[in-house]
Amino acid sequence: MKKSISTFLLLAFFTATYGQETTITIPEITKATYLKKSKKQKTTAWVFLGVGSLSVLFGSIEVNPNYGESTNTAFLFIGGLVMVGASVSMFTASARNKKRAASVSFGNQLVPQMNNGVMVNHPVHSFHLKIRL
């Protein structure tokens, strides 16, 4: 009985491991995808810049020590500077994705082909991606 159960479990394990789908879906990269990504990054950058600026402002204001309150304004100041720095990198990433959207396009390209023994240029649908170095 133990051998049949272990054989059945081993068979079920191998069936499950070899029965998995191996298809990999590659996301479609289009101009709209890059533009959408650029817009989201730009919105995130503006939020980071606003929150970081307010944090730097509130972190630079010191409370009068005569009131007996001890606040840790250095944390706000440094955190605000980090947020402003992150916004700069998000702005550059947004600009880079906007340039990529401009370089991705679809169109027809003329390709020479043999037709009845004569070279003829036939239009072929193509995907253009300009890479600038």
N, C-alpha and C positions, 0 to 999 in steps of 0.2 A: 504494500500500500504506500509506504514511504517513497519507494522508487518511482511509482507512477505519479505521485503528487509532485515530486521534485522534477521529473521529466516534463510534466505538464507545465510547471512554472518556468522551467528553462526554455521550453518551446514558446510559451507566451512572451517571454522576455525577448527572445530573438526575433519573433514575429513583430513585436512592437518596435524594436530598434531598426530593423530593415524595412519596415512598412512606412517609415516617415517620408514625407514629401521633401524632395531636394530642390524644388524650384526656388530660385532667389528672385525677388522682384526688385528691380532697379527703379528708383523714383525718376520720373520724367523731368528733365531739366529744360524749362522753357523760359522765355522772356518774362512772362507773367510771374513765374516762381521767383526769379531774381528781383523783380520790382516789388513783390509782396514782402520778401525778406528784407529788402532795403528799407521799405516803409516802416516795418516793425522795429528794425534796428535804430532808425532815426527817432522814432517815438520813445524808445527805451533810452536813447542818449539824451533827449531833452528832459526826461524824468530824472535821470541820474544827475544832470547838470543842475536842475532846480533844487532837488533834495540836497545835493552836495553844497550848493551855494548857501542854502539856509542853514545847514549844519555848520559851515565855516563861520557864518555870521553869528549864530548863537554860541558857537564855541569861542569866538573872539571876545564876546561880551563877558566881563568879569563881574561877579556879584560882590557887593561891598562886604568885606570880611567883618565889619562891625555888627552885622545882623546875626552872626553866629552860624550862618549856613555855609557849609563847605560843599561846593559842587565840583564835579570833575569835568571841567570844560575842555580839557586837552583831548578827551575821548571824542567829543563832538567835532573838534577842530580837525583832528587827524582823520577821522572817519569821513568828514566832508571833503578833505583833500583827496582821499582815495576815490570817492564817488566822482569828483570832478575829473580825475585822471581816467577813470573808467568811461566817462562820457566821451572823452576825446577819442579813445580807442573805438568806441561804438560809432562815432561819427565817421571815422576813417573806414571802418568795415562797411558802413552803409554806402559810402561813396564808391568803394570798391565793387560792391554788388550792383550798384547802379551802372557802373561802367561795364560790368559783365553782361547786364541785361541789354545794353546797347550793342554789344559785340555778338550776341546770339541772334541769329536770324535764319529764316527759311527762304529758299529761292530755287531757281532753276540754273543749272550750270551746263554749258555745252560740252559734250564729250564726243570725241571723234569715234565713229563706228563704221565698219564695213557694211555697205548696202549694195548688192549686185556688183561687187568688184570695185566700188567707188567709195572713197572716204567721205562720209557725210557727218556733219555735226548734229547730234540729236540732243534735245534738252532732257536733263535728268533732274528729278527733284533731289535737292540736297540740303543738308543742315550745315550752316556756316558758323564757325566759332573762330573769332579773331583773337589770337594770343599775342599781346604786345610785350616785348621783353625790354 
